[in-house]
């Protein structure tokens, strides 16, 4: 399902989405969910933006967001977090902006890379992996800023893992 309405409200009470595109055709950000205490579940891939227009916000109603496939935030688009948890089970590619001052825990279980900007000033971002994964910008000079940044091994100490920072970009990682 692709939502292209500029300023559209994305329903979260229709059940799970398989693939979901939040790709407004104009300059108004889409709102994820229409009320508080809702959950957005995407059982495959989530795409934010179309490469030309803005993205979506979860800061209005603070839904829990669960994505089991890949998440792509396209160039010129933003995904804004709220005060509820985001869980990304697979890879997250940030070519636009992942931002927000919400307090919800953001957990990524795959690679977290891209050419865009991360500016999460109010919450904890955790890359929790069970195998070796990549982290940080893949080119350009965009910085990534976090209030709290945690790397963890989801299989305990049974199998050591590495989170490898990409060395092709010139931006920095800032933890406040």
Secondary structure per residue as TSV (DSSP state, phi and psi in degrees):
chain	resnum	aa	ss	phi	psi
A	1	X	-	360.0	131.1
A	2	X	E	-116.3	124.0
A	3	X	E	-98.9	119.6
A	4	X	-	-114.1	-2.4
A	5	X	-	-68.4	127.6
A	6	X	T	-67.5	123.4
A	7	X	T	77.7	11.3
A	8	X	-	-64.6	151.7
A	9	X	E	-99.5	124.0
A	10	X	E	-87.5	117.6
A	11	X	-	-69.8	137.4
A	12	X	S	-113.8	2.4
A	13	X	S	-102.3	10.3
A	14	X	S	-93.5	7.8
A	15	X	-	96.9	-167.7
A	16	X	-	-80.1	149.5
A	17	X	B	-97.9	144.7
A	18	X	S	-82.1	-69.0
A	19	X	S	-111.7	138.8
A	20	X	E	-133.1	126.2
A	21	X	E	-112.9	119.0
A	22	X	E	-103.6	91.4
A	23	X	-	-132.0	72.6
A	24	X	-	-60.2	142.1
A	25	X	S	-88.1	8.3
A	26	X	S	-145.0	-161.5
A	27	X	S	-91.0	0.2
A	28	X	S	-98.3	127.5
A	29	X	-	-64.8	139.8
A	30	X	E	-79.7	149.8
A	31	X	E	-106.0	127.1
A	32	X	E	-85.9	119.1
A	33	X	-	75.5	156.4
A	34	X	S	-108.1	-1.9
A	35	X	S	-160.1	169.5
A	36	X	S	-72.3	169.0
A	37	X	S	59.8	36.8
A	38	X	-	-116.4	163.3
A	39	X	E	-128.5	133.5
A	40	X	E	-102.1	119.8
A	41	X	E	-119.7	125.2
A	42	X	E	-117.9	115.8
A	43	X	S	-87.0	-0.2
A	44	X	S	-137.7	-112.8
A	45	X	-	-105.0	142.5
A	46	X	E	-115.0	128.0
A	47	X	E	-121.2	127.5
A	48	X	E	-109.7	124.8
A	49	X	-	78.5	165.1
A	50	X	-	-117.2	11.3
A	51	X	S	94.4	-12.6
A	52	X	S	-124.5	-29.3
A	53	X	S	-119.4	172.3
A	54	X	-	-64.6	176.4
A	55	X	-	-115.1	-124.1
A	56	X	E	-141.0	154.6
A	57	X	E	-123.0	139.9
A	58	X	S	-107.7	5.2
A	59	X	T	-78.8	-16.2
A	60	X	T	-73.7	-52.1
A	61	X	T	-115.2	-0.2
A	62	X	-	55.0	50.8
A	63	X	-	-73.6	154.5
A	64	X	E	-74.8	137.1
A	65	X	E	-124.7	126.5
A	66	X	E	-125.4	124.0
A	67	X	E	-127.1	122.4
A	68	X	S	-94.9	-18.2
A	69	X	S	-98.3	-157.3
A	70	X	-	-79.0	153.9
A	71	X	E	-121.7	128.5
A	72	X	E	-123.2	121.2
A	73	X	E	-104.3	106.9
A	74	X	-	-70.5	162.3
A	75	X	T	-54.2	145.0
A	76	X	T	69.3	7.5
A	77	X	-	-118.1	157.4
A	78	X	E	-130.1	146.0
A	79	X	E	-116.8	119.6
A	80	X	E	-107.7	125.0
A	81	X	-	-82.3	162.9
A	82	X	-	-119.5	-147.0
A	83	X	S	-97.9	10.3
A	84	X	S	-115.2	168.2
A	85	X	-	-73.0	143.5
A	86	X	E	-113.2	132.9
A	87	X	E	-127.8	119.0
A	88	X	E	-110.3	108.4
A	89	X	-	-77.6	-24.1
A	90	X	S	-118.1	-156.4
A	91	X	-	-70.6	146.8
A	92	X	E	-120.4	124.2
A	93	X	E	-114.0	118.6
A	94	X	E	-107.3	96.3
A	95	X	S	-101.5	-10.0
A	96	X	S	-110.0	-118.1
A	97	X	E	-136.6	132.2
A	98	X	E	-108.6	116.1
A	99	X	E	-145.8	175.6
A	100	X	E	139.5	160.9
A	101	X	-	-116.0	14.4
A	102	X	-	-65.9	168.3
A	103	X	-	-104.1	0.9
A	104	X	-	-70.0	141.6
A	105	X	-	-68.4	129.8
A	106	X	E	-107.0	118.9
A	107	X	E	-118.2	127.6
A	108	X	E	-118.9	132.1
A	109	X	-	-109.8	5.2
A	110	X	S	-124.9	-159.2
A	111	X	-	-66.3	145.5
A	112	X	E	-127.6	101.5
A	113	X	E	-141.9	-177.3
A	114	X	E	138.7	178.8
A	115	X	S	-103.1	1.9
A	116	X	S	-93.6	-157.4
A	117	X	E	-118.2	140.8
A	118	X	E	-118.0	128.7
A	119	X	E	-141.9	80.6
A	120	X	E	-106.6	100.4
A	121	X	E	-100.9	-0.9
A	122	X	E	-128.4	-7.7
A	123	X	E	-124.9	-167.3
A	124	X	E	-112.2	133.0
A	125	X	E	-107.9	124.6
A	126	X	E	-122.7	125.1
A	127	X	E	-97.9	105.8
A	128	X	E	-113.2	108.0
A	129	X	E	-124.3	158.0
A	130	X	S	-112.4	-0.7
A	131	X	S	-150.4	173.6
A	132	X	-	-61.4	133.8
A	133	X	E	-140.5	162.6
A	134	X	E	-101.9	154.3
A	135	X	E	-146.5	136.5
A	136	X	E	106.3	174.1
A	137	X	E	-62.6	144.3
A	138	X	S	-99.0	-6.5
A	139	X	S	-175.5	166.6
A	140	X	S	85.2	-172.3
A	141	X	S	-118.8	15.9
A	142	X	-	-69.4	137.7
A	143	X	-	-91.7	157.3
A	144	X	E	-119.3	122.8
A	145	X	E	-120.1	134.2
A	146	X	E	-132.5	147.6
A	147	X	E	-74.3	-49.8
A	148	X	E	-136.0	136.2
A	149	X	E	-129.6	126.6
A	150	X	E	-130.6	138.5
A	151	X	E	-116.5	133.3
A	152	X	E	-145.8	160.4
A	153	X	E	-102.8	114.1
A	154	X	T	-76.0	-10.8
A	155	X	T	-104.5	26.5
A	156	X	T	66.4	-144.8
A	157	X	T	-98.7	7.7
A	158	X	S	-61.8	-41.1
A	159	X	S	-131.5	114.0
A	160	X	-	-62.9	145.9
A	161	X	-	-130.5	159.6
A	162	X	-	-122.4	136.7
A	163	X	E	-109.3	117.7
A	164	X	E	-105.7	121.4
A	165	X	E	-78.6	135.9
A	166	X	-	-70.7	141.4
A	167	X	-	-111.2	11.6
A	168	X	S	-90.6	-19.3
A	169	X	-	-95.5	161.9
A	170	X	-	-109.3	4.4
A	171	X	-	-72.2	173.4
A	172	X	-	-118.0	164.4
A	173	X	E	-108.1	124.4
A	174	X	E	-119.2	129.2
A	175	X	E	-118.4	120.2
A	176	X	-	-79.5	360.0
